[in-house]
Amino acid sequence: AKRLFAAVERPNVMIKIPATPAGTPAIEAAIAAGINVNVTLIFSLAQYNAAAEAYVAGLEKLVETGRSPAKTASVASFFVSRVDTAVDSALERLGRTEFQGKIAVDNARLAYARFRELFAGPRWEKLARAGARVQRPLWASTGTKNPNYPDTIYVDSLIGPDTVNTIPPTTLKAFMDHGQVALTVDKDIEDARARMANLADLGIDFDAVSKKLLDEGVAAFAKAFESLMGSIAGKRDRLLAQGRPGARGPSGRKEAPK
């Protein structure tokens, strides 16, 4: 993260770090070093709590060293539609279709309620006075995968202050056509808590579901990264084979053209 942040050298670059047990201390250390972080692959409240705590603790360390936190930013990327995809199949098997299409939004809304709690009070206010910015909740995976659900469900239902929604192009087009703009992210919180609690009563282990989604997400991210690095290496090898000026050899130094 430090190497990439220094290499890109742009104030608005964010380094993605997954919200895994191994990632959490890295998030704190990166924030403490003044590096902007996109905490990614959040599927559960437990992950969100850890991510937010890592951000606040990192800012505290940053301030302790005499630096301003004003230019250090972070988002907590909460993946939404994948939760419904995973939970709906279990609900289908149980014949509890009345809960289908609700759990992902409930989960995100409860995370937002927790966000409002965490970024308030004396601890946060001290950092805010020093110039710190809140770690904004970011709703990721907000395209509707189930054709039976409204095509803007994960946008319409999660609108509120300090949030970000990384809307896919098709969903954005639909929202611009018939989306509903209103404060919705703080609605029906008690119903959301009740439905999430009922999952356990139905025999659905949401912790296990979120853990599986996290493991799959990390594997997919790793595969994509390895594919990217493989493409770069292949192009570099082709350029070297062609004797292109400016291509760099294994040492990192520019190779002389052949």
C-alpha positions in Angstrom: 0.0 0.0 0.0 2.8 2.4 0.9 4.7 1.6 -2.3 1.6 2.0 -4.6 0.4 5.2 -2.8 3.9 6.8 -3.3 4.2 5.6 -6.9 0.8 6.9 -8.0 1.3 10.1 -6.0 -2.2 11.5 -6.4 -4.2 13.0 -3.5 -7.4 11.1 -4.5 -6.0 7.6 -5.0 -7.4 4.9 -2.6 -5.7 1.6 -1.9 -8.0 -1.3 -1.6 -7.5 -3.5 1.5 -10.0 -6.3 2.2 -11.8 -6.4 5.6 -10.3 -9.7 6.6 -8.6 -10.5 9.9 -5.2 -10.0 8.2 -6.4 -6.8 6.5 -7.6 -5.0 9.6 -4.2 -4.2 11.1 -3.0 -3.2 7.6 -5.9 -0.8 7.3 -5.0 0.9 10.6 -1.3 1.1 9.7 -2.1 2.5 6.3 -4.4 5.2 7.7 -1.7 6.0 10.4 0.7 6.6 7.5 -1.7 9.0 5.8 -2.7 6.6 3.0 -6.3 6.7 1.7 -8.0 3.3 2.0 -11.0 1.7 0.4 -11.8 -1.0 2.9 -13.4 -3.6 0.6 -15.4 -6.9 0.7 -17.5 -6.0 3.8 -20.5 -8.3 4.1 -21.3 -8.3 7.9 -21.6 -5.9 10.8 -18.7 -7.6 12.5 -16.5 -6.8 9.6 -17.8 -3.2 9.4 -17.1 -2.6 13.1 -13.5 -3.8 12.7 -13.0 -1.6 9.6 -14.4 1.5 11.3 -12.3 0.9 14.4 -9.2 0.4 12.3 -9.9 3.7 10.6 -10.4 5.7 13.8 -7.4 4.1 15.5 -5.3 4.9 12.5 -6.4 8.5 12.5 -5.5 8.7 16.2 -2.0 7.5 15.6 -1.7 9.9 12.7 -2.7 12.8 14.9 -0.3 11.6 17.7 2.6 12.1 15.3 1.6 15.7 14.8 0.2 15.4 11.3 -3.2 16.6 10.1 -5.9 14.0 9.3 -7.7 16.4 7.0 -6.3 14.9 3.7 -6.7 11.2 4.7 -9.9 9.6 3.5 -11.5 6.2 3.6 -14.6 4.4 2.6 -16.1 1.2 3.9 -17.3 -0.8 0.9 -20.3 -2.9 1.9 -21.3 -5.4 -0.7 -25.1 -5.6 -1.1 -26.7 -7.7 -3.8 -24.5 -10.6 -3.2 -26.0 -11.0 0.2 -29.5 -11.4 -1.2 -28.2 -13.9 -3.8 -26.7 -16.0 -1.1 -29.5 -15.8 1.5 -32.4 -16.0 -1.0 -31.5 -19.5 -2.0 -31.6 -20.7 1.7 -34.9 -18.9 2.2 -36.3 -20.6 -0.9 -35.5 -24.0 0.5 -37.2 -23.1 3.7 -40.3 -21.8 2.0 -39.9 -18.3 3.6 -40.2 -16.3 0.5 -41.5 -13.3 2.4 -38.0 -12.5 3.5 -36.5 -12.7 0.1 -35.1 -9.5 -1.4 -35.0 -7.8 2.0 -31.9 -9.1 3.9 -29.3 -7.3 1.8 -30.9 -3.9 2.4 -31.5 -4.7 6.0 -27.9 -5.6 6.5 -26.7 -2.4 4.9 -29.2 -0.2 6.8 -28.0 -1.7 10.1 -24.4 -0.9 9.1 -25.4 2.7 8.4 -27.1 2.9 11.8 -23.8 1.7 13.3 -21.9 4.2 11.3 -24.0 7.0 12.8 -23.1 5.7 16.3 -19.4 5.2 15.7 -18.8 8.6 14.1 -20.3 10.6 17.0 -19.3 11.1 20.7 -16.2 12.5 22.4 -13.7 10.1 20.7 -14.7 11.1 17.2 -15.4 14.7 18.0 -11.8 15.1 19.1 -10.6 13.8 15.7 -13.2 15.9 13.8 -11.9 19.1 15.5 -8.4 18.2 14.2 -9.9 18.0 10.7 -10.7 14.3 10.3 -13.4 13.1 7.9 -15.8 10.3 8.5 -15.2 7.0 6.8 -18.2 7.0 4.4 -20.2 3.8 3.9 -19.9 2.7 0.3 -22.6 0.5 -1.3 -21.0 -1.9 -3.7 -22.5 -4.6 -5.9 -25.7 -2.6 -6.3 -26.9 -3.9 -9.7 -30.0 -6.0 -9.4 -29.2 -9.7 -10.1 -32.7 -11.1 -9.6 -35.0 -10.0 -12.4 -38.0 -10.3 -10.0 -36.7 -7.3 -8.0 -37.0 -3.7 -8.9 -33.9 -2.7 -11.0 -33.1 0.2 -8.7 -33.8 -1.5 -5.4 -30.2 -1.3 -4.1 -30.1 2.4 -5.0 -33.5 3.6 -4.0 -33.3 1.9 -0.6 -29.9 3.1 0.5 -29.9 6.9 0.0 -28.6 9.1 2.8 -25.9 11.5 4.0 -22.2 10.5 3.8 -22.9 7.5 1.6 -21.4 6.5 -1.7 -23.1 4.1 -4.2 -20.9 2.6 -7.0 -23.8 2.2 -9.4 -23.2 0.0 -12.5 -24.0 1.8 -15.8 -27.2 -0.2 -16.5 -28.5 0.5 -13.0 -27.6 4.2 -13.3 -29.5 4.5 -16.5 -32.5 2.9 -14.9 -32.3 5.2 -11.8 -32.0 8.3 -14.0 -35.2 7.1 -15.7 -37.4 6.1 -12.8 -35.4 6.1 -9.5 -36.8 7.6 -6.4 -34.7 10.2 -4.6 -35.5 10.3 -0.9 -33.8 9.7 2.4 -34.3 5.9 2.8 -31.1 4.4 4.4 -32.4 5.0 7.9 -35.9 3.6 7.3 -37.5 0.5 9.0 -34.4 -0.1 11.2 -36.4 -2.1 13.8 -37.9 -4.3 11.2 -34.5 -4.8 9.7 -33.2 -5.9 13.1 -36.1 -8.3 13.6 -35.6 -9.9 10.1 -31.9 -10.3 10.7 -32.5 -11.9 14.1 -35.1 -14.2 12.5 -32.5 -15.7 10.2 -31.0 -17.5 13.1 -34.4 -18.8 14.2 -34.8 -20.2 10.7 -31.5 -22.0 10.9 -29.6 -19.6 8.6 -26.2 -18.8 10.0 -25.6 -15.3 8.6 -22.0 -15.3 9.9 -21.3 -18.4 7.9 -22.9 -16.9 4.8 -20.8 -13.7 5.1 -17.7 -15.7 5.7 -18.3 -17.7 2.5 -18.9 -14.5 0.6 -15.7 -13.0 1.9 -13.7 -16.0 1.0 -15.1 -16.1 -2.5 -14.5 -12.3 -2.9 -10.9 -12.5 -1.8 -10.3 -15.4 -4.2 -11.9 -13.5 -7.0 -9.8 -10.4 -6.3 -6.6 -12.4 -6.1 -7.4 -14.1 -9.4 -8.1 -10.7 -11.1 -4.9 -9.2 -9.7 -2.8 -12.2 -10.8 -4.4 -12.0 -14.3 -3.5 -8.3 -14.4 0.1 -8.9 -13.4 0.3 -11.7 -15.9 -0.9 -9.4 -18.7 1.6 -6.7 -17.7 4.5 -9.3 -17.6 3.5 -10.7 -21.0 3.4 -7.2 -22.6 6.8 -6.4 -21.1 8.3 -9.6 -22.5 6.9 -8.9 -25.9 8.3 -5.4 -25.9 11.7 -6.7 -24.8 11.6 -9.3 -27.5 10.9 -6.6 -30.1 13.7 -4.5 -28.8 11.4 -1.6 -28.1 13.2 1.5 -26.7 12.4 2.2 -23.1 11.4 -1.3 -22.1 12.7 -2.2 -18.7 14.7 -5.3 -18.0 14.5 -7.6 -14.8 16.6 -5.0 -12.9 14.1 -2.3 -13.5 16.6 -0.4 -15.7 15.8 0.6 -19.2 17.1 -1.8 -21.8 19.1 -0.5 -24.7 17.2 -1.0 -28.0 18.5 -3.9 -30.1 
